[in-house]
């Protein structure tokens, strides 16, 4: 299924090494509450998402999952944090990332991936966010 042209960020963002592999970093200060980036990709049904598997699938509703595996989707590099500086907002079939607080230049962007993802993918290997507040 095709997807709408993603909304571009007005901020400079950079993919760099992080404690969790690769991460997305602010190339300049980001104001609290501002739109940061859109997480985008083709829409999958639950069956398609289950068959595909992987870490870049973002469930946005019943039978709706965004396949964010494309390297063009640099939002896929935003890592999990138990004390995130960003939050996601679902608008229909689109997912937008906003700054929860002011973010400094050079700071890694992160949001809380949610309990289900945490339990399945992060907890078995240990959380590397540096702000860990859940059981390992």
C-alpha positions in Angstrom: 0.0 0.0 0.0 1.4 3.5 -0.9 1.9 6.1 1.8 1.6 9.8 1.8 4.6 12.0 1.3 6.2 12.3 4.7 6.2 15.6 6.5 9.7 17.0 6.6 11.5 18.2 9.7 12.5 21.9 10.0 15.4 20.7 12.2 18.8 19.3 11.2 18.9 15.7 12.4 21.8 13.3 12.2 22.1 9.5 12.3 25.1 8.6 14.5 26.4 5.9 16.8 24.6 5.6 20.1 24.6 3.2 23.1 22.0 1.1 21.3 23.7 1.0 17.9 22.6 3.8 15.7 20.5 6.7 16.9 19.0 9.9 15.7 20.5 13.1 17.1 19.5 16.8 17.1 21.8 18.8 14.9 20.5 22.0 16.5 18.3 22.9 19.5 14.7 21.7 19.3 11.9 23.6 21.1 9.5 21.8 23.5 6.3 20.8 21.8 7.7 21.2 18.2 7.2 18.7 15.5 10.5 16.8 15.0 9.9 14.1 12.3 7.4 11.7 10.8 7.8 8.0 11.1 6.6 6.7 7.7 6.4 3.7 5.4 3.9 1.4 3.7 0.9 0.3 5.8 0.6 -3.4 6.6 -2.3 -5.5 7.9 -1.8 -7.4 11.1 -1.2 -10.6 9.1 1.4 -8.9 6.9 3.2 -7.4 9.9 3.2 -10.8 11.7 4.7 -12.5 8.5 7.3 -9.7 8.1 8.4 -9.4 11.7 11.3 -7.2 12.7 12.0 -4.2 14.8 10.8 -1.3 12.5 7.1 -2.1 12.6 5.0 0.5 14.4 1.4 -0.5 15.2 -0.9 2.5 15.0 -4.3 0.8 15.3 -6.4 -2.3 14.7 -5.0 -4.0 11.6 -2.7 -1.0 10.8 1.1 -1.2 11.1 3.6 1.1 9.5 6.6 -0.7 8.0 9.4 1.7 8.8 12.3 -0.4 7.5 13.2 2.0 4.6 16.5 3.8 5.2 14.7 6.9 3.9 12.7 6.8 7.2 15.4 8.2 9.5 12.8 8.3 12.3 13.5 4.6 12.5 16.8 5.4 14.2 15.0 7.0 17.2 15.8 4.7 20.1 13.8 3.8 23.2 14.2 5.6 26.5 12.4 5.0 29.8 12.6 8.8 30.3 12.1 10.1 26.7 12.6 13.5 25.3 10.1 12.9 22.5 6.6 11.5 22.2 4.6 10.1 19.3 1.2 11.2 18.1 -0.9 9.1 15.8 -3.1 11.1 13.4 -5.2 8.7 11.3 -2.6 6.5 9.5 0.3 8.8 10.2 2.7 8.9 13.1 4.4 12.2 14.1 7.2 12.7 16.7 7.2 15.8 18.9 9.6 17.1 21.5 8.3 16.5 25.0 10.9 19.0 26.3 13.6 21.3 24.9 16.3 19.2 23.3 19.9 20.4 23.1 22.1 20.2 20.0 23.8 16.9 19.9 21.3 15.2 22.2 19.9 11.8 21.1 16.2 11.7 20.3 14.2 9.0 22.0 10.7 8.0 22.9 9.1 5.2 25.0 8.4 2.3 22.8 5.7 0.9 25.0 5.4 -2.0 27.3 4.7 -4.7 24.7 7.7 -3.8 22.6 9.9 -3.3 25.7 9.0 -6.8 27.0 9.5 -8.6 23.7 12.6 -6.9 22.3 14.4 -4.8 25.0 13.9 -6.6 28.3 15.5 -9.9 27.2 18.8 -8.1 26.4 18.6 -5.4 29.0 17.7 -1.7 28.5 20.5 0.5 27.3 18.8 3.9 27.6 20.7 5.1 30.6 17.4 6.1 32.2 16.2 2.7 32.9 13.1 2.6 35.2 11.7 -0.9 34.4 12.7 -4.4 35.4 15.5 -6.0 33.3 
